[in-house]
Amino acid sequence: MVQYSIRRIVASIPVVFGVLLVTFALARLIPGDPCRSILGERATVETCERFNEEKGFNDPIPVQFGIYMSDLAKGDFGNSIRFNRPITQILIERLPLTMELSLAAVIIAICVAIPLGVISATNRNSPIDVVTMIGANIGVSMPVFWLGLMLAFFFSLVLKDTPFALPPTGRLSAGVSPIPFFEVYGWEIPESGIIYTITTFISNMYILNSVLSFDWTVFWDAVKHMILPAVALSTIPMAIIARMTRSSMLEVLGLDYVRTARAKGLPRRKVIMKHAFRNALLPVVTIIGLQMGLVLSGAVLTETVFGLAGVGLAVFEAITARDFPIIQGFVLVIAIGYVTINLLVDLSYAFLDPRIRLD
């Protein structure tokens, strides 16, 4: 088990390096001049020459990449060209929202899709099976940006005078302000170092922070603002997970040991949950891991539609402004998250399938 884990971790390092290299090169091949994007179209040639010299853009790309990797090894992500702020500070502000949104979307997708997939498989060709699969096909077909706009229109305008109304944009209502949990507890943390970074990162996850600080007003307001974007983002992974769960369960339900369990007179619920469901989980866990990675990338459109200042919106704005350090830093964090999720999925195989532990 330990050797298997080490092999998977070592195999993940070249993936992260490759993503970083490709992102670094492609960011500089995007048509457009960072100087013109930041300083405006009226910037003179001399001004742009000075700008590019100060930022190191006149150096060859391999030299720029070497300097960037050297700084990255020291934990320095660089400074934003547009905001002239450290990338780590912007990450601490933006990443918690994206993590909250992605986690909420994945939880909704799993909690809805897996039961529907199991019910559909155990009632094959029944009306509930047909309705579930039609719903899954519709869910896969709906673009996030269209569904987000429709949800915002329906729940904020059509139902605006009902108890079911939900806010269409933003993260909190006007006048609602969260207090960092460490301030509620009276902790005095110096504004530097890893402890301050971690506590600030957690406090910027408003739902988690409100639970830790027992501020239920902020909690319910943050949850209400999170429902529509999380549902919009969860629709496609929900449909894919439901279809995979159904297919995997149908395959397992037709195997000999399941028929033997039924022949022994075991209760139907026990046959399904103990004998069939766990053995059908392996491909389902795989697809969940892939969808968690895709949810991170899908957050770009969702955050743009709902006006949420997360990583996705920051990357979109950085691309339009040619802010290379933000693009590189945020894509690196997303890549590490994607690789970490897939690593955890690989390690979960060893738990679900004893043959992998013995391999």
SVG drawing of the C-alpha trace seen along z (x, -y; Angstrom):
<svg xmlns="http://www.w3.org/2000/svg" viewBox="-45 -57 63 77">
<polyline fill="none" stroke="black" stroke-width="0.4" points="0.0,0.0 2.8,-2.4 4.8,-1.6 1.6,-2.0 1.0,-5.5 4.6,-6.6 4.5,-5.5 1.3,-7.5 2.7,-10.6 6.0,-10.4 4.0,-9.9 2.0,-13.1 5.1,-15.4 5.8,-15.4 2.1,-16.1 2.2,-19.3 5.5,-20.3 4.1,-19.7 0.9,-21.8 3.1,-24.6 5.4,-24.5 2.5,-24.5 0.6,-27.2 3.7,-29.4 4.4,-29.0 0.8,-29.4 0.2,-32.5 3.0,-34.3 1.8,-33.1 -1.7,-34.7 -2.1,-37.5 -1.9,-40.9 0.6,-43.0 0.6,-43.1 1.8,-46.6 -1.1,-47.8 -3.6,-45.8 -2.4,-47.3 -1.4,-50.8 -3.9,-51.3 -3.7,-51.6 -2.1,-55.0 1.0,-53.8 4.1,-54.9 6.7,-52.5 9.3,-53.8 6.9,-53.3 6.2,-49.7 9.9,-49.0 10.5,-50.2 7.5,-48.2 8.7,-45.0 12.2,-45.5 11.0,-46.0 8.8,-42.9 11.4,-40.7 9.3,-40.2 12.3,-41.1 14.2,-38.0 13.8,-34.7 11.0,-32.5 13.3,-29.7 15.1,-32.4 11.8,-33.7 10.7,-30.2 13.9,-29.5 13.5,-32.6 9.9,-31.7 10.8,-28.2 13.5,-29.5 11.1,-31.9 8.4,-29.2 10.9,-26.9 11.2,-29.6 7.4,-29.8 7.1,-33.0 4.3,-33.0 5.2,-36.6 3.2,-39.8 0.2,-40.6 1.0,-43.0 -2.3,-44.7 -2.8,-45.0 0.9,-45.0 0.0,-42.6 1.5,-39.2 -0.3,-36.3 -0.6,-34.5 -2.7,-37.3 -5.1,-37.2 -5.2,-33.4 -6.2,-33.7 -9.0,-36.0 -10.3,-34.2 -9.6,-30.5 -11.8,-29.9 -14.9,-30.9 -14.1,-28.5 -13.4,-25.7 -16.7,-26.3 -18.6,-26.4 -16.9,-23.3 -17.4,-21.3 -21.1,-22.3 -21.6,-21.3 -19.9,-17.9 -21.9,-17.2 -25.2,-18.0 -24.2,-15.9 -23.2,-12.9 -26.1,-13.0 -28.6,-13.1 -26.9,-11.1 -25.9,-7.9 -29.3,-7.2 -31.0,-7.9 -28.5,-5.6 -29.0,-2.8 -32.8,-3.1 -32.7,-3.3 -30.6,-0.1 -32.7,1.9 -35.8,0.9 -34.6,1.3 -36.9,0.3 -39.5,-1.0 -41.0,-4.5 -38.6,-5.8 -35.6,-4.4 -36.8,-6.1 -37.5,-9.4 -34.1,-9.3 -32.1,-8.6 -34.1,-11.3 -33.3,-13.7 -29.6,-12.7 -29.5,-13.3 -31.1,-16.7 -28.6,-17.5 -25.6,-16.7 -26.9,-18.8 -27.5,-22.0 -24.6,-24.5 -23.8,-26.0 -24.0,-29.6 -27.6,-29.0 -28.8,-27.1 -27.3,-29.7 -29.2,-32.5 -32.4,-30.5 -32.1,-29.7 -31.3,-33.3 -34.3,-34.5 -36.8,-32.0 -35.8,-32.1 -35.0,-35.9 -37.7,-37.4 -40.5,-34.9 -40.5,-33.8 -39.2,-37.1 -42.3,-37.6 -42.4,-34.0 -40.5,-32.2 -38.6,-30.3 -36.9,-33.4 -33.1,-33.2 -30.4,-35.9 -29.1,-35.9 -25.7,-37.3 -23.1,-38.0 -21.9,-36.1 -23.6,-37.9 -26.5,-40.4 -25.8,-44.1 -25.2,-44.8 -24.2,-41.2 -20.6,-41.1 -18.7,-38.0 -16.3,-38.2 -13.2,-36.0 -13.6,-33.1 -10.2,-33.8 -11.3,-37.3 -14.5,-35.9 -12.4,-33.6 -10.1,-36.5 -7.0,-34.9 -4.2,-37.4 -2.3,-36.1 0.6,-38.1 -0.2,-39.2 2.6,-37.1 3.5,-33.4 1.7,-30.2 -0.7,-30.4 -2.1,-33.7 -2.4,-32.5 -4.3,-29.3 -6.7,-31.1 -7.4,-33.9 -7.9,-31.3 -10.5,-29.5 -12.2,-32.7 -12.7,-33.6 -14.8,-30.4 -17.9,-32.2 -20.0,-29.1 -17.3,-27.3 -16.3,-30.5 -19.8,-31.2 -20.2,-27.7 -16.9,-28.1 -17.9,-31.5 -21.6,-30.4 -22.9,-33.3 -26.0,-31.8 -27.2,-35.0 -24.2,-34.9 -24.4,-31.2 -28.0,-31.2 -27.3,-34.2 -24.2,-32.6 -26.0,-29.3 -28.9,-31.1 -26.4,-32.8 -24.5,-29.5 -27.6,-27.5 -28.1,-28.7 -24.5,-28.6 -23.9,-25.3 -27.0,-23.7 -26.0,-25.1 -22.5,-23.8 -23.6,-20.4 -26.0,-19.5 -23.6,-18.0 -21.5,-16.0 -24.8,-14.9 -26.0,-13.5 -22.7,-11.7 -22.4,-10.2 -26.0,-8.9 -25.5,-7.3 -22.2,-5.7 -23.8,-4.4 -26.7,-2.8 -24.4,-1.1 -22.0,0.2 -24.9,1.4 -26.5,3.2 -23.2,5.0 -22.7,6.1 -26.3,7.2 -25.9,9.7 -22.9,11.4 -23.0,14.9 -22.3,14.0 -25.3,11.6 -27.5,14.3 -26.2,16.6 -26.9,14.1 -30.5,13.8 -30.8,17.6 -29.7,17.9 -32.8,15.8 -31.0,12.7 -33.1,9.5 -33.2,7.5 -31.8,4.4 -28.9,6.4 -28.1,7.9 -28.1,4.5 -26.2,2.5 -23.7,5.1 -23.0,7.3 -23.7,5.1 -23.2,1.5 -19.7,1.6 -18.4,3.7 -20.0,1.2 -18.3,-1.8 -14.9,-1.5 -15.9,-3.0 -18.2,-5.5 -15.3,-6.7 -13.2,-7.2 -15.9,-9.3 -16.5,-11.3 -12.8,-12.2 -12.8,-13.3 -15.9,-15.4 -14.4,-17.1 -11.5,-18.2 -13.9,-19.4 -16.0,-21.3 -13.0,-23.4 -12.6,-24.3 -16.4,-24.8 -16.4,-27.3 -15.0,-29.9 -18.4,-30.2 -20.4,-29.8 -18.6,-32.5 -18.9,-34.9 -22.6,-34.3 -23.4,-34.8 -20.8,-37.6 -18.7,-35.6 -15.2,-36.8 -13.5,-33.4 -10.5,-31.8 -12.5,-31.3 -13.4,-35.0 -9.9,-36.0 -8.4,-33.8 -10.8,-35.1 -10.0,-38.7 -6.3,-37.9 -6.4,-36.4 -8.1,-39.5 -5.6,-41.7 -2.6,-39.5 -1.7,-39.3 0.7,-36.3 1.6,-35.8 -2.1,-35.4 -2.7,-33.0 0.3,-30.9 -0.3,-31.0 -4.0,-30.2 -3.7,-27.5 -0.9,-25.9 -3.2,-25.8 -6.0,-24.3 -3.7,-21.7 -2.4,-20.7 -6.0,-20.4 -6.9,-18.2 -3.8,-16.0 -4.5,-15.7 -8.1,-14.7 -7.0,-12.0 -4.3,-10.9 -6.9,-10.4 -9.1,-8.5 -6.2,-6.2 -5.5,-5.6 -9.2,-4.9 -8.9,-2.0 -6.7,-0.3 -9.4,-0.6 -12.2,0.5 -10.4,3.3 -8.0,5.5 -6.3,6.8 -4.7,3.4 -3.2,3.5 -1.6,6.8 -0.3,5.8"/>
</svg>
